[in-house]
Structure formats: structure tokens, C-alpha cells
Amino acid sequence: MISTSDILRGKVLIVDDQEANVLLLERVLGGAGYDSIMSTRDPTEVCELHLKNHYDLILLDLQMPGLDGFQVMERLKEIKPEGYLPVLVITAQPGHKLRALQAGARDFIGKPFELPEVLARVHNMLEVRLLHKELHEYNDMLEQRVRERTANLQESYLETIFTMTRAAEYRDVDTGAHVQRIGYYSRMFARMLDLDEEFVDKIFFASPMHDIGKIGIPDKILLKPGGFTPDEWDVMKGHTSMGAKILGTGESPYLKMGAEIALNHHERWDGGGYPNGKRGEAIPLPARIMNICDIYDALRSKRPYKPAFDHAKTVDIILRGDDRTQPGHFDPGLLATFKQNHASFCDIFETYSA
């Protein structure tokens, strides 16, 4: 709520080339109790003074030599692009009043002054300006609260992600470093593709949840050192759908992308993957990115059915194929990006290996 004392403390700048007019306005406003009044007879100083002091009201004469009031208002709009000019123009030309309002002035006073009118218009202008500032500050406060709330929600989302990822790690001691690297591979790959930072952020946190569905796979299958029977393989493949169900009920954008990746990261570009045999661009982009990252890391890592391969052999398998992996499994565009940047994958693997 704006009080009379708030209005009397409003900062006022008087701009008039005539000293008599400046002295008269200073005396009238000072006598009415306004205690923050400045003045200048040089219109070229107005913008610099306003940038320094942030006036609540500028009493601006229109008819001045060198730089008239209209030109001053144009310069003020350049330095204060938000569009609010706290300008009360002073003019002896009736035809200038409408032009001044169209130029951005908030009100006008005619010459010669009628002192009660001057005081009334100054009071009203300052009240409106201070209310405008109060509303702007209130909006800033609301925006800050929204930002804080958004940050709190994001923190909660990430805490949920980390908790679920840790739960998956406890099922398999080899998983921890793998899921950490997956996040870094995916983020790096998304940036190589010039995807926006929102996508980059989401895939960094979503991709480590790709195997969260393994929580529901029995230990006798998940930790089996040898190959799977057909029935066991069917159970194992179910981790994709199970992961999507675990993550798919949340509203978090990270969980939504995580569910998309969990369901589709074993699909293949040529349609030979699982669980739904999707092919080509029917496979969501995050899952296509994740597919290459996951295969690279799996080949570099020791598994019950294979030793760990070095970087050169891993790249050769991805680009040329072997009895399990073929180039046709991957999005050709992503494969070309991998071919050009595969050394960066090696850097991440070596940096984040347990």
C-alpha cells in the first residue's frame, strides 16, 4: 500500500532550460513536502542522470534548445526498453499534448503553471509510478518463488532418480560405474548432435535409469554366469517393459524420458531388437542415442559371457560388426557421429572406470 510519506519521498527530476521555471517548481514541490528533488537545465544530461538515480518522476519541458523533450523521451526509451516512461511533460503548445502522450509521456501540465494542478498531477503520477514499481517488485518476488519451487522440484526429481539408480546398483556390483558412464556418454553424444540444453540435461539424468527394470529380475537369472535358456532370456528381456512401468507413472520430465529409454534402448534400427521390434525413427531418439552408448560400454566391460575389449576392438565391432553386433543395429546418422568422435567415448570410459 502506497502512503503519503512514500509519495513525498519519491525521486523527482525537473528538466527545463528556463531557470525561473526550475526555481518555481522546486519551491512549490519543496513547500509541499517533497524531499528528493533534483533539476537540470541541460536536456543532454537527462539519460545519464536517470540511469544513475532511477527517478520516479521526470518533469520534462518540451520546448528546449539543442534537444527537445520529444528527443529526450526517445533516448529514455532506448535506455529503459521495458516501456514505462515516468514522464510528466510541460508544454505551452496545446498541439503538443497528444503528440507527447503518443511518444510515451504519462501526463502533461500546461504553461503557464496552475500550482494546484501541478501538485495534483505530480502526486497522482508518483502514486501510479510507485504502485507500478510495487507491482513489478511483487512479480519479481513471485518469479523468484517459482524459480525456487522449480529448483526444489528438480532436486526432488533427481533425488528420486539417484535413489532408484542406487537400488539397481545393489543388485549388480558391476552396474555402478556403468550407469555413471552412461550419463556422461549420453550427454556428450547429445551435444555432438547439437541438441538443445534441455534435452542434454534430461538425457544425462534419465539414461542411467535404463536398466532399472532389472530390479524385478530374479537373482538366479540376473547374476547367472553362463548363457540363458530361452525361458530365462524371455524373463531377462522383460526388464525393458518393467523399467518403463516403474518410471512411467511419474510426472518428472527425467522420469518420462527414463521410461522411454528403459523401454526402447534394446530396439534396433533394423527392427531386430526387443521388446516390440521397432525399427528406424519409430525408436525414440533418446533410446537410439542410449543404444550406442550402452553397447560401447558393454563391449568395454567384462561380462560373464565375454572379456573386456579395448577401445580399438570395441570401435571395430560397432562399425564393422561381429557375431552379436552389426552396424545395421544403429541409427546411421548416430553411427556416423560415433565414428567421427569415438575417442571421446574412450576418454569417458577411462576417466570413470572403477
Steps between C-alpha positions, in 0.01 A plus 500: 500500500641839398490764778526879478848483650602252227381746236682795661823295496465435126802607295419785261710655222402842358624562142452854364739738328340800673648560845188681621283197423741265678511720811122532508442124476769430763338749738148368444594133538733565793228697674259208454741268683682326214853439626682336206504757220773549243511720194694565181483765232696282257277240324804301387563405865161338559579143392825484697330642808209257470732200462680610816202600716198310362249782537139429587388808305660724237340841448605568142467822303437435131633825354876503562791595272737234372298202614125535542279296733392259226861411426569456872211253522635302204836470673335399826316221318832373368654471847179374664362256242237358739272774366405696814600867480433683829468828309267792569546748213477877527384685190349827392391352166154332511583305184797336671293333772366213290836454328671480839259233624555304181877528555467332840437780748258410780338842542552869426491845665422811302689827520455735674487277812197474719669397825215290645487308171879446510479356852200279416656357186838442665330324793293281270792419271724402790227285652450314171876463450558365850209258460652387170836443671330316787321274252825439311679408823212272596521327162876461545435342840247259350741408221772436757264276696415313180871456426560376854204264478619373162848445642352313796294282268803429283699410811222262602493347153874446502493356852241249378718414202811452709309284749365271230836482325670403826235233552590351160872516584450289811369218282816484293841616623614562140218750440620804696780628276300398192197718581727791587679477167173464311391844619823659379496316164139602436553864592811522284324333206198732524731802486681355199160491330441869589187414698369769734621523859162392639535169311865471605407550866216248488695224329790541742275417795257268320743265325649345818152361575493291182533167682288587804265215403770250598385559858219260418717228341574204732862474616533148360450646153650848541823369655523177302862455383419301187258544211122514538247236405225626266264539797760683703572730208132586474502592869817705458359694205208595721720752683426752224123497547538475875727806505252698293221411744710601801593838353196573287265601781698812598446857377870588505642566151802296606285202593299530179814491286638226726191287433537561126864393510436201728235362264684559173877489556525140370303574184705496179492724196447193277204380708679206658490622859259457791248522659286630211716461188489872422711621211644827370366826633216319675761450770516822710818701455609476868486120474696501172771711665494276805532186284842593364619621840383180669659271241829689513519471877390135503773409252762685704387322821551144623184292488431135600493408132800711379821672604541879495603629156731795440383817328631408154327162493179651637490765228572238235212283620255792503605626156559163326311249712558155652281201579286700749515863387449645151516857366141459381390493863572873533356822361732575203524870587593423858746237386674757279523738796644221713758421229620860496510538879569156645816617679279702736328178607838354588582807710180460702548127550854546629407796720205331670613138520481364852 
